[in-house]
Amino acid sequence: MNNSSLRSLVEELIKKLDPEATVTILSVKDMTIPIDIEVEDANVLIGQNGETLFEIQHLLKIILKRKLDQDIYVDLDINSYKKKKAEYLRELARASANDVSLSRRTKMLAPMVSYERRIIHLELAGREDVMTESIGLGPSRKVVIKPR
């Protein structure tokens, strides 16, 4: 499937959700199709804590997998929500790690989905003064930052 037919397929679905949406498909890399969408009112397509965004992303992956007849990954972002969220999480990780390092007291972050916890773990992986681990089950799983 070429980029223009891929784009029309994605646009067809997204335009049903928001007729005014602008769809940009970036270069496919490592079997990942990055799709950026710009809309006037992003709240409807993003949902609470990005839940709707991830559901749309999952739906797109299923549709494209069937059309392309191969396993692919879709990286959907709406109004740069995921990009902004990732930067916020990296800043939260650094600030929390600094706090733990200074106070020598363990800090537990709020429950997060797996991709958010992964951002925290990766941001702090190179630090020698703190360590991280995930605890809990399901939606209550959270990151704990401990002094070394």
DSSP file (Angstrom, degrees, kcal/mol; ACC not computed):
  #  RESIDUE AA STRUCTURE BP1 BP2  ACC     N-H-->O    O-->H-N    N-H-->O    O-->H-N    TCO  KAPPA ALPHA  PHI   PSI    X-CA   Y-CA   Z-CA
    1    1 A M              0   0    0      0, 0.0     2,-0.1     0, 0.0    67,-0.0   0.000 360.0 360.0 360.0 127.4    0.0    0.0    0.0
    2    2 A N     >  -     0   0    0      1,-0.1     4,-2.3     4,-0.0     5,-0.2  -0.298 360.0-100.6 -82.9 171.8    1.5    3.3   -1.0
    3    3 A N  H  > S+     0   0    0      1,-0.2     4,-2.6     2,-0.2     5,-0.1   0.841 119.0  51.9 -63.1 -36.3    1.5    6.5    1.1
    4    4 A S  H  > S+     0   0    0      2,-0.2     4,-2.3     1,-0.2    -1,-0.2   0.896 112.3  44.3 -72.1 -38.1   -1.4    8.1   -0.7
    5    5 A S  H  > S+     0   0    0      2,-0.2     4,-2.0     1,-0.2    -2,-0.2   0.861 114.5  51.0 -72.2 -33.1   -3.7    5.1   -0.4
    6    6 A L  H  X S+     0   0    0     -4,-2.3     4,-2.4     2,-0.2     5,-0.2   0.934 110.9  48.9 -62.7 -46.5   -2.6    4.8    3.3
    7    7 A R  H  X S+     0   0    0     -4,-2.6     4,-3.1     1,-0.2    -2,-0.2   0.909 110.7  49.4 -60.8 -43.7   -3.4    8.4    3.8
    8    8 A S  H  X S+     0   0    0     -4,-2.3     4,-2.3     2,-0.2    -1,-0.2   0.877 110.7  50.6 -66.7 -36.3   -6.8    8.2    2.2
    9    9 A L  H  X S+     0   0    0     -4,-2.0     4,-1.6     2,-0.2    -2,-0.2   0.938 114.7  42.8 -64.3 -47.3   -7.7    5.2    4.3
   10   10 A V  H  X S+     0   0    0     -4,-2.4     4,-2.7     1,-0.2     5,-0.2   0.924 114.4  51.0 -64.9 -44.9   -6.7    6.9    7.5
   11   11 A E  H  X S+     0   0    0     -4,-3.1     4,-3.3     1,-0.2     5,-0.3   0.893 104.9  57.7 -59.9 -40.3   -8.4   10.2    6.4
   12   12 A E  H  X S+     0   0    0     -4,-2.3     4,-0.9    -5,-0.2    -1,-0.2   0.923 112.2  40.2 -57.5 -46.1  -11.6    8.3    5.7
   13   13 A L  H >X S+     0   0    0     -4,-1.6     4,-0.9     2,-0.2     3,-0.6   0.949 118.4  45.7 -68.1 -48.8  -11.8    7.0    9.2
   14   14 A I  H >X S+     0   0    0     -4,-2.7     4,-2.8     1,-0.2     3,-0.7   0.885 107.6  57.3 -65.3 -39.4  -10.7   10.2   10.9
   15   15 A K  H 3< S+     0   0    0     -4,-3.3    -1,-0.2     1,-0.3    -2,-0.2   0.772 101.0  58.5 -64.5 -25.1  -13.0   12.4    8.8
   16   16 A K  H << S+     0   0    0     -4,-0.9    -1,-0.3    -3,-0.6    -2,-0.2   0.827 112.3  40.5 -69.7 -30.6  -15.9   10.4   10.1
   17   17 A L  H << S+     0   0    0     -4,-0.9    -2,-0.2    -3,-0.7    -1,-0.2   0.855 140.3   4.2 -83.5 -38.1  -14.9   11.4   13.6
   18   18 A D    ><  -     0   0    0     -4,-2.8     3,-2.0     1,-0.1    -1,-0.3  -0.801  61.4-161.3-151.3 103.1  -14.0   15.0   12.7
   19   19 A P  T 3  S+     0   0    0      0, 0.0    -4,-0.1     0, 0.0    -3,-0.1   0.724  93.1  53.9 -59.5 -22.7  -14.7   16.3    9.2
   20   20 A E  T 3  S+     0   0    0     -5,-0.1    -5,-0.1     2,-0.1    18,-0.0   0.423  81.6 126.4 -92.2   1.2  -12.3   19.2    9.7
   21   21 A A    <   -     0   0    0     -3,-2.0     2,-0.5    -7,-0.2    18,-0.2  -0.250  51.9-143.5 -64.3 144.9   -9.3   17.1   10.8
   22   22 A T  E     -A   38   0A   0     16,-2.5    16,-2.3    -8,-0.0     2,-0.5  -0.958  16.1-158.0-108.6 124.8   -6.0   17.4    9.1
   23   23 A V  E     -A   37   0A   0     -2,-0.5     2,-0.4    14,-0.2    14,-0.2  -0.892  10.9-177.0-109.4 128.9   -4.1   14.1    8.7
   24   24 A T  E     -A   36   0A   0     12,-3.0    12,-3.2    -2,-0.5     2,-0.6  -0.990   8.1-162.8-124.7 125.1   -0.3   13.9    8.2
   25   25 A I  E     -A   35   0A   0     -2,-0.4    10,-0.2    10,-0.2     3,-0.1  -0.934  13.0-157.0-108.5 120.1    1.4   10.6    7.7
   26   26 A L        -     0   0    0      8,-2.4     2,-0.1    -2,-0.6     3,-0.1  -0.248  41.1 -59.5 -86.0 177.9    5.1   10.7    8.3
   27   27 A S        -     0   0    0      1,-0.1     2,-0.3     6,-0.1    -1,-0.2  -0.353  55.8-115.8 -63.3 132.4    7.7    8.3    6.9
   28   28 A V        -     0   0    0      5,-0.1     2,-0.4    -3,-0.1     5,-0.2  -0.521  40.1-179.9 -68.8 130.7    7.2    4.7    7.9
   29   29 A K  B >   -B   32   0A   0      3,-1.9     3,-1.3    -2,-0.3    -3,-0.0  -0.993  60.6  -9.1-140.0 128.6   10.1    3.5   10.0
   30   30 A D  T 3  S-     0   0    0     -2,-0.4    -1,-0.1     1,-0.3     3,-0.1   0.894 127.9 -55.2  52.6  45.6   10.7    0.1   11.6
   31   31 A M  T 3  S+     0   0    0      1,-0.2    42,-2.7    41,-0.1     2,-0.5   0.731 111.0 126.7  61.1  24.4    7.2   -1.0   10.7
   32   32 A T  E <   -Bc  29  73A   0     -3,-1.3    -3,-1.9    40,-0.2    42,-0.2  -0.955  48.2-156.3-113.9 129.1    5.7    2.0   12.5
   33   33 A I  E     - c   0  74A   0     40,-3.2    42,-2.3    -2,-0.5     2,-0.5  -0.886  11.7-154.6-104.1 104.9    3.3    4.4   10.8
   34   34 A P  E     - c   0  75A   0      0, 0.0    -8,-2.4     0, 0.0     2,-0.5  -0.689  14.2-174.8 -82.5 126.0    3.4    7.7   12.5
   35   35 A I  E     -Ac  25  76A   0     40,-2.7    42,-2.5    -2,-0.5     2,-0.5  -0.979   8.1-166.5-125.3 123.3    0.2    9.7   12.1
   36   36 A D  E     -Ac  24  77A   0    -12,-3.2   -12,-3.0    -2,-0.5     2,-0.4  -0.921   6.5-169.6-108.8 133.1   -0.3   13.2   13.3
   37   37 A I  E     -Ac  23  78A   0     40,-2.6    42,-3.2    -2,-0.5     2,-0.5  -0.978   6.9-162.7-124.0 134.5   -3.8   14.7   13.4
   38   38 A E  E     +A   22   0A   0    -16,-2.3   -16,-2.5    -2,-0.4     2,-0.3  -0.973  19.2 167.0-115.7 127.4   -4.8   18.3   14.0
   39   39 A V        -     0   0    0     -2,-0.5     3,-0.3   -18,-0.2   -18,-0.1  -0.932  42.3-124.5-136.3 159.5   -8.3   19.1   15.0
   40   40 A E  S    S+     0   0    0     -2,-0.3     2,-0.7     1,-0.3    -1,-0.1   0.961 107.7  29.7 -66.9 -53.3  -10.2   22.1   16.4
   41   41 A D    >>  +     0   0    0      1,-0.1     3,-0.6    -3,-0.1     4,-0.5  -0.839  68.0 171.8-113.0  94.0  -11.6   20.3   19.4
   42   42 A A  H 3>  +     0   0    0     -2,-0.7     4,-2.4    -3,-0.3     3,-0.3   0.713  61.5  82.2 -76.0 -21.4   -9.1   17.6   20.4
   43   43 A N  H 3> S+     0   0    0      1,-0.2     4,-2.6     2,-0.2    -1,-0.2   0.858  90.0  51.9 -55.4 -38.7  -10.8   16.6   23.7
   44   44 A V  H <4 S+     0   0    0     -3,-0.6    -1,-0.2     1,-0.2    -2,-0.2   0.909 116.0  39.4 -65.4 -42.3  -13.4   14.4   22.0
   45   45 A L  H  < S+     0   0    0     -4,-0.5    11,-0.2    -3,-0.3    -2,-0.2   0.725 120.6  44.4 -82.2 -21.9  -10.7   12.4   20.1
   46   46 A I  H  < S-     0   0    0     -4,-2.4     7,-1.8     6,-0.2     6,-0.9   0.893  89.4-174.3 -87.2 -45.3   -8.2   12.3   22.9
   47   47 A G    ><  -     0   0    0     -4,-2.6     3,-1.5    -5,-0.3     2,-0.3  -0.099  45.4 -25.0  76.0-179.5  -10.6   11.4   25.7
   48   48 A Q  G >  S-     0   0    0      1,-0.3     3,-1.9     2,-0.2     4,-0.1  -0.515 135.0 -10.2 -70.4 125.3   -9.8   11.2   29.4
   49   49 A N  G 3  S-     0   0    0     -2,-0.3    -1,-0.3     1,-0.3    -2,-0.1   0.754 125.6 -65.5  55.7  27.6   -6.1   10.4   29.9
   50   50 A G  G <> S+     0   0    0     -3,-1.5     4,-2.3    -7,-0.1    -1,-0.3   0.595  97.7 136.5  78.0  10.3   -5.8    9.7   26.2
   51   51 A E  H <> S+     0   0    0     -3,-1.9     4,-1.9     1,-0.2    -4,-0.2   0.908  72.0  45.7 -59.8 -45.3   -8.1    6.7   26.3
   52   52 A T  H  > S+     0   0    0     -6,-0.9     4,-2.7     1,-0.2     5,-0.2   0.905 110.5  54.8 -65.7 -40.6  -10.0    7.6   23.1
   53   53 A L  H  > S+     0   0    0     -7,-1.8     4,-2.5     1,-0.2    -1,-0.2   0.927 110.0  46.3 -56.2 -46.4   -6.8    8.4   21.3
   54   54 A F  H  X S+     0   0    0     -4,-2.3     4,-2.3    -8,-0.3    -1,-0.2   0.834 111.0  52.3 -69.0 -32.1   -5.4    4.9   22.1
   55   55 A E  H  X S+     0   0    0     -4,-1.9     4,-2.5     2,-0.2    -1,-0.2   0.912 111.3  46.4 -68.2 -41.8   -8.6    3.2   21.1
   56   56 A I  H  X S+     0   0    0     -4,-2.7     4,-2.8   -11,-0.2    -2,-0.2   0.917 112.3  51.6 -63.7 -43.0   -8.6    5.0   17.7
   57   57 A Q  H  X S+     0   0    0     -4,-2.5     4,-2.2    -5,-0.2    -2,-0.2   0.919 111.0  47.7 -59.0 -44.7   -4.9    4.1   17.4
   58   58 A H  H  X S+     0   0    0     -4,-2.3     4,-2.2     2,-0.2    -2,-0.2   0.912 111.6  49.9 -64.0 -43.5   -5.7    0.4   18.1
   59   59 A L  H  X S+     0   0    0     -4,-2.5     4,-2.5     1,-0.2    -2,-0.2   0.918 110.4  50.1 -61.5 -44.6   -8.6    0.5   15.6
   60   60 A L  H  X S+     0   0    0     -4,-2.8     4,-3.0     1,-0.2     5,-0.3   0.902 108.7  53.1 -59.9 -41.5   -6.4    2.0   13.0
   61   61 A K  H  X S+     0   0    0     -4,-2.2     4,-2.4     1,-0.2    -1,-0.2   0.920 110.0  47.2 -61.0 -44.2   -3.8   -0.7   13.6
   62   62 A I  H  X S+     0   0    0     -4,-2.2     4,-1.9     2,-0.2    -2,-0.2   0.931 114.8  45.9 -63.4 -46.3   -6.3   -3.5   13.2
   63   63 A I  H  X S+     0   0    0     -4,-2.5     4,-2.3     1,-0.2    -2,-0.2   0.937 116.0  44.9 -62.6 -47.9   -7.7   -1.9    9.9
   64   64 A L  H  X S+     0   0    0     -4,-3.0     4,-3.1     1,-0.2     5,-0.3   0.858 109.2  56.2 -68.1 -34.4   -4.2   -1.3    8.5
   65   65 A K  H  X>S+     0   0    0     -4,-2.4     4,-1.5    -5,-0.3     5,-0.9   0.913 110.9  44.6 -62.5 -41.8   -3.0   -4.8    9.5
   66   66 A R  H  <5S+     0   0    0     -4,-1.9    -2,-0.2     2,-0.2    -1,-0.2   0.913 116.7  45.3 -67.7 -42.8   -5.9   -6.3    7.5
   67   67 A K  H  <5S+     0   0    0     -4,-2.3    -2,-0.2     1,-0.2    -1,-0.2   0.898 121.8  36.8 -67.9 -40.9   -5.4   -4.0    4.5
   68   68 A L  H  <5S-     0   0    0     -4,-3.1    -1,-0.2     2,-0.2    -2,-0.2   0.653  97.4-138.7 -86.5 -16.3   -1.6   -4.4    4.4
   69   69 A D  T  <5S+     0   0    0     -4,-1.5     2,-0.3    -5,-0.3    -3,-0.2   0.880  70.4  91.2  56.1  41.2   -1.7   -8.1    5.4
   70   70 A Q  S   <S-     0   0    0     -5,-0.9     2,-0.5    -6,-0.2    -2,-0.2  -0.981  86.3 -94.2-157.0 157.0    1.3   -7.6    7.7
   71   71 A D        +     0   0    0     -2,-0.3     2,-0.3    -3,-0.1   -10,-0.0  -0.622  53.8 162.6 -77.6 122.5    1.9   -6.7   11.4
   72   72 A I        -     0   0    0     -2,-0.5     2,-0.4   -11,-0.2   -40,-0.2  -0.869  32.9-129.3-133.8 166.7    2.5   -3.0   11.8
   73   73 A Y  E     -c   32   0A   0    -42,-2.7   -40,-3.2    -2,-0.3     2,-0.5  -0.969  15.0-151.1-119.8 136.2    2.4   -0.5   14.6
   74   74 A V  E     -c   33   0A   0     -2,-0.4     2,-0.7   -42,-0.2   -13,-0.1  -0.929   4.5-165.4-108.1 127.0    0.5    2.8   14.4
   75   75 A D  E     -c   34   0A   0    -42,-2.3   -40,-2.7    -2,-0.5     2,-0.4  -0.853  17.6-176.0-111.4  93.4    1.8    5.8   16.4
   76   76 A L  E     +c   35   0A   0     -2,-0.7     2,-0.4   -42,-0.2   -40,-0.2  -0.750   7.3 180.0 -95.4 132.8   -1.2    8.2   16.4
   77   77 A D  E     -c   36   0A   0    -42,-2.5   -40,-2.6    -2,-0.4     2,-0.5  -1.000  12.1-157.1-132.1 136.4   -0.9   11.6   17.9
   78   78 A I  E >  S-c   37   0A   0     -2,-0.4     3,-2.0   -42,-0.2   -40,-0.2  -0.958  78.5 -20.9-117.3 120.5   -3.7   14.2   18.1
   79   79 A N  T 3  S-     0   0    0    -42,-3.2    -1,-0.2    -2,-0.5   -41,-0.1   0.840 118.6 -66.9  49.5  38.1   -2.7   17.9   18.5
   80   80 A S  T 3> S+     0   0    0    -43,-0.3     4,-2.6     1,-0.1    -1,-0.3   0.726  93.8 145.4  59.1  26.4    0.7   16.7   19.8
   81   81 A Y  H <> S+     0   0    0     -3,-2.0     4,-2.8     1,-0.2     5,-0.2   0.941  70.8  44.0 -57.4 -51.1   -1.0   15.3   22.9
   82   82 A K  H  > S+     0   0    0      1,-0.2     4,-2.5     2,-0.2    -1,-0.2   0.882 113.4  51.6 -66.0 -37.5    1.4   12.3   23.3
   83   83 A K  H  > S+     0   0    0      2,-0.2     4,-1.9     1,-0.2    -1,-0.2   0.929 113.9  43.3 -63.5 -45.6    4.4   14.5   22.6
   84   84 A K  H  X S+     0   0    0     -4,-2.6     4,-2.4     2,-0.2    -2,-0.2   0.893 113.9  51.4 -67.3 -40.0    3.4   17.0   25.3
   85   85 A K  H  X S+     0   0    0     -4,-2.8     4,-2.5    -5,-0.2    -2,-0.2   0.903 108.7  51.3 -64.1 -41.2    2.5   14.2   27.7
   86   86 A A  H  X S+     0   0    0     -4,-2.5     4,-2.4     2,-0.2    -1,-0.2   0.912 110.7  47.9 -63.1 -42.6    5.9   12.5   27.2
   87   87 A E  H  X S+     0   0    0     -4,-1.9     4,-2.3     2,-0.2    -2,-0.2   0.909 111.2  50.9 -65.6 -41.0    7.7   15.8   27.9
   88   88 A Y  H  X S+     0   0    0     -4,-2.4     4,-2.6     1,-0.2    -2,-0.2   0.923 111.3  48.5 -59.8 -44.3    5.6   16.4   31.0
   89   89 A L  H  X S+     0   0    0     -4,-2.5     4,-2.6     2,-0.2    -2,-0.2   0.881 109.8  51.2 -66.0 -38.3    6.4   12.8   32.2
   90   90 A R  H  X S+     0   0    0     -4,-2.4     4,-2.4     2,-0.2    -1,-0.2   0.912 112.5  46.6 -64.5 -40.9   10.1   13.3   31.6
   91   91 A E  H  X S+     0   0    0     -4,-2.3     4,-2.7     2,-0.2     5,-0.2   0.909 112.0  50.7 -66.6 -41.5   10.0   16.5   33.6
   92   92 A L  H  X S+     0   0    0     -4,-2.6     4,-2.7     2,-0.2     5,-0.2   0.912 110.6  50.4 -59.7 -43.1    8.0   14.8   36.4
   93   93 A A  H  X S+     0   0    0     -4,-2.6     4,-2.6     2,-0.2    -2,-0.2   0.938 112.7  45.2 -61.5 -48.1   10.6   12.0   36.5
   94   94 A R  H  X S+     0   0    0     -4,-2.4     4,-2.4     2,-0.2    -2,-0.2   0.929 115.6  46.1 -63.2 -45.9   13.5   14.4   36.7
   95   95 A A  H  X S+     0   0    0     -4,-2.7     4,-2.1     1,-0.2    -2,-0.2   0.914 115.0  47.0 -64.5 -42.9   11.9   16.5   39.4
   96   96 A S  H  X S+     0   0    0     -4,-2.7     4,-2.5    -5,-0.2    -1,-0.2   0.904 112.1  50.2 -65.8 -40.8   10.8   13.5   41.4
   97   97 A A  H  X S+     0   0    0     -4,-2.6     4,-2.8    -5,-0.2    -2,-0.2   0.896 109.8  50.8 -64.7 -40.1   14.2   11.9   41.2
   98   98 A N  H  X S+     0   0    0     -4,-2.4     4,-2.2     2,-0.2    -1,-0.2   0.916 111.0  49.2 -62.4 -41.9   15.9   15.1   42.3
   99   99 A D  H  X S+     0   0    0     -4,-2.1     4,-2.8     2,-0.2     6,-0.3   0.923 113.1  46.3 -62.4 -45.7   13.5   15.2   45.3
  100  100 A V  H  X S+     0   0    0     -4,-2.5     4,-2.4     1,-0.2     5,-0.4   0.905 111.8  51.8 -63.7 -42.3   14.3   11.6   46.2
  101  101 A S  H  < S+     0   0    0     -4,-2.8    -1,-0.2     1,-0.2    -2,-0.2   0.895 115.8  40.4 -63.0 -41.0   18.0   12.2   45.8
  102  102 A L  H  < S+     0   0    0     -4,-2.2    -2,-0.2    -5,-0.2    -1,-0.2   0.915 124.5  35.4 -74.6 -44.1   17.9   15.2   48.1
  103  103 A S  H  < S-     0   0    0     -4,-2.8    -2,-0.2    -5,-0.2    -3,-0.2   0.695  92.4-139.3 -85.4 -19.2   15.5   13.8   50.7
  104  104 A R     <  +     0   0    0     -4,-2.4     2,-0.4    -5,-0.3    -3,-0.2   0.772  62.6 127.1  61.9  27.2   16.7   10.2   50.5
  105  105 A R        -     0   0    0     -5,-0.4    -1,-0.2    -6,-0.3    -2,-0.2  -0.939  65.5-111.5-118.0 138.8   13.0    9.2   50.8
  106  106 A T        -     0   0    0     -2,-0.4     2,-0.4    -3,-0.1    40,-0.2  -0.331  30.0-155.4 -64.0 143.8   11.1    7.0   48.4
  107  107 A K  E     -D  145   0B   0     38,-2.7    38,-3.2    -2,-0.0     2,-0.5  -0.990   3.7-155.4-127.4 133.0    8.5    8.6   46.2
  108  108 A M  E     -D  144   0B   0     -2,-0.4    36,-0.2    36,-0.2     2,-0.1  -0.924  13.3-148.5-108.2 126.7    5.5    6.9   44.7
  109  109 A L        -     0   0    0     34,-2.9     3,-0.1    -2,-0.5    -2,-0.0  -0.441  31.7 -85.2 -87.6 165.7    4.0    8.4   41.5
  110  110 A A        -     0   0    0      1,-0.1    33,-0.5    -2,-0.1    -1,-0.2  -0.239  62.0 -77.1 -63.9 156.5    0.3    8.2   40.6
  111  111 A P        -     0   0    0      0, 0.0     2,-0.3     0, 0.0    31,-0.2  -0.270  59.1-177.5 -56.2 142.6   -0.9    5.2   38.7
  112  112 A M        -     0   0    0     29,-2.3    29,-0.1    -3,-0.1     2,-0.1  -0.961  29.1-105.5-141.5 155.7    0.0    5.2   35.0
  113  113 A V    >>  -     0   0    0     -2,-0.3     4,-2.1     1,-0.1     3,-0.6  -0.363  48.5 -96.5 -74.4 165.5   -0.5    3.1   31.9
  114  114 A S  H 3> S+     0   0    0      1,-0.3     4,-2.5     2,-0.2     5,-0.2   0.858 121.4  52.3 -57.9 -42.8    2.5    1.1   30.7
  115  115 A Y  H 3> S+     0   0    0      1,-0.2     4,-1.5     2,-0.2    -1,-0.3   0.865 110.7  49.4 -65.8 -32.1    3.8    3.5   28.1
  116  116 A E  H <> S+     0   0    0     -3,-0.6     4,-1.7     2,-0.2    -1,-0.2   0.914 111.0  48.9 -70.5 -42.6    3.8    6.3   30.6
  117  117 A R  H  X S+     0   0    0     -4,-2.1     4,-2.7     1,-0.2    -2,-0.2   0.895 107.8  55.9 -62.0 -38.9    5.7    4.2   33.2
  118  118 A R  H  X S+     0   0    0     -4,-2.5     4,-2.8    -5,-0.2     5,-0.2   0.893 103.9  53.3 -61.1 -40.0    8.2    3.3   30.5
  119  119 A I  H  X S+     0   0    0     -4,-1.5     4,-2.3     2,-0.2    -1,-0.2   0.921 110.7  47.4 -60.5 -44.1    8.9    7.0   29.8
  120  120 A I  H  X S+     0   0    0     -4,-1.7     4,-1.7     2,-0.2    -2,-0.2   0.948 113.3  47.6 -61.9 -50.0    9.6    7.5   33.6
  121  121 A H  H  X S+     0   0    0     -4,-2.7     4,-0.9     1,-0.2    -2,-0.2   0.921 114.0  46.8 -58.9 -46.2   11.9    4.4   33.7
  122  122 A L  H  < S+     0   0    0     -4,-2.8     3,-0.4     1,-0.2     4,-0.4   0.884 109.3  54.3 -65.1 -38.7   13.8    5.3   30.6
  123  123 A E  H  < S+     0   0    0     -4,-2.3     3,-0.3    -5,-0.2    -1,-0.2   0.859 118.2  35.0 -63.6 -34.5   14.3    8.9   31.7
  124  124 A L  H >< S+     0   0    0     -4,-1.7     3,-1.6     1,-0.2    -1,-0.2   0.454  88.7  98.3-101.0  -1.3   15.8    7.8   35.0
  125  125 A A  T 3< S+     0   0    0     -4,-0.9    -1,-0.2    -3,-0.4    -2,-0.1   0.821  83.8  50.1 -57.9 -34.3   17.7    4.7   33.8
  126  126 A G  T 3  S+     0   0    0     -4,-0.4     2,-0.3    -3,-0.3    -1,-0.3   0.524  87.0 105.1 -84.6  -4.8   21.0    6.5   33.5
  127  127 A R    <   -     0   0    0     -3,-1.6    -3,-0.0     1,-0.1    -4,-0.0  -0.583  50.0-166.7 -81.6 136.9   20.9    8.1   37.0
  128  128 A E  S    S+     0   0    0     -2,-0.3    -1,-0.1     1,-0.1    -3,-0.0   0.574  82.8  61.1 -95.0 -11.8   23.2    6.6   39.6
  129  129 A D  S    S+     0   0    0     18,-0.1    19,-2.2    19,-0.1     2,-0.3   0.648 109.5  31.0 -91.4 -15.8   21.5    8.3   42.6
  130  130 A V  E     -E  147   0B   0     17,-0.3     2,-0.3    -6,-0.2   -33,-0.0  -0.917  60.4-158.6-137.1 163.2   18.0    6.8   42.2
  131  131 A M  E     -E  146   0B   0     15,-2.5    15,-3.1    -2,-0.3     2,-0.3  -0.965  11.4-146.9-138.3 157.5   16.3    3.6   40.9
  132  132 A T  E     +E  145   0B   0     -2,-0.3     2,-0.3    13,-0.2    13,-0.2  -0.887  16.0 171.5-125.1 154.6   12.8    2.9   39.7
  133  133 A E  E     -E  144   0B   0     11,-1.7    11,-3.1    -2,-0.3     2,-0.4  -0.975  28.4-124.1-153.8 153.6   10.4    0.0   39.8
  134  134 A S  E     -E  143   0B   0     -2,-0.3     2,-0.3     9,-0.2     9,-0.2  -0.837  30.9-178.5 -99.2 137.3    6.8   -0.6   38.9
  135  135 A I  E     +E  142   0B   0      7,-2.7     7,-2.6    -2,-0.4     2,-0.1  -0.904  36.4  38.6-130.9 161.1    4.5   -1.9   41.6
  136  136 A G  S    S-     0   0    0     -2,-0.3     2,-0.3     5,-0.2     5,-0.2  -0.273  75.5 -84.4  93.7 178.6    0.8   -2.9   41.7
  137  137 A L  S >  S-     0   0    0     -2,-0.1     3,-1.8     4,-0.0     4,-0.1  -0.931  71.7 -26.6-128.1 149.6   -1.5   -4.5   39.2
  138  138 A G  G >  S-     0   0    0     -2,-0.3     3,-1.8     1,-0.3     0, 0.0  -0.133 125.8  -3.9  54.8-136.1   -3.6   -3.4   36.3
  139  139 A P  G 3  S+     0   0    0      0, 0.0    -1,-0.3     0, 0.0    -3,-0.0   0.634 132.3  60.4 -68.6 -12.5   -4.8    0.2   36.3
  140  140 A S  G <  S+     0   0    0     -3,-1.8    -2,-0.2   -29,-0.1     2,-0.2   0.358  74.2 126.0 -94.2   8.1   -3.3    0.8   39.8
  141  141 A R    <   +     0   0    0     -3,-1.8   -29,-2.3    -5,-0.2     2,-0.3  -0.455  37.3 173.0 -68.1 133.7    0.2    0.0   38.6
  142  142 A K  E     - E   0 135B   0     -7,-2.6    -7,-2.7   -31,-0.2     2,-0.4  -0.910  32.7-107.0-140.5 165.1    2.6    2.9   39.5
  143  143 A V  E     - E   0 134B   0    -33,-0.5   -34,-2.9    -2,-0.3     2,-0.5  -0.780  24.7-159.4 -95.7 136.5    6.3    3.8   39.5
  144  144 A V  E     -DE 108 133B   0    -11,-3.1   -11,-1.7    -2,-0.4     2,-0.5  -0.968   3.9-156.6-113.9 131.0    8.2    4.0   42.7
  145  145 A I  E     -DE 107 132B   0    -38,-3.2   -38,-2.7    -2,-0.5   -13,-0.2  -0.941  17.5-177.6-109.2 124.5   11.5    6.1   42.7
  146  146 A K  E     - E   0 131B   0    -15,-3.1   -15,-2.5    -2,-0.5     2,-0.1  -0.885  29.0-110.8-122.8 150.6   14.0    5.1   45.4
  147  147 A P  E       E   0 130B   0      0, 0.0   -17,-0.3     0, 0.0   -18,-0.1  -0.497 360.0 360.0 -71.9 150.1   17.3    6.4   46.5
  148  148 A R              0   0    0    -19,-2.2   -18,-0.1    -2,-0.1   -19,-0.1   0.439 360.0 360.0 -88.2 360.0   20.3    4.1   45.7
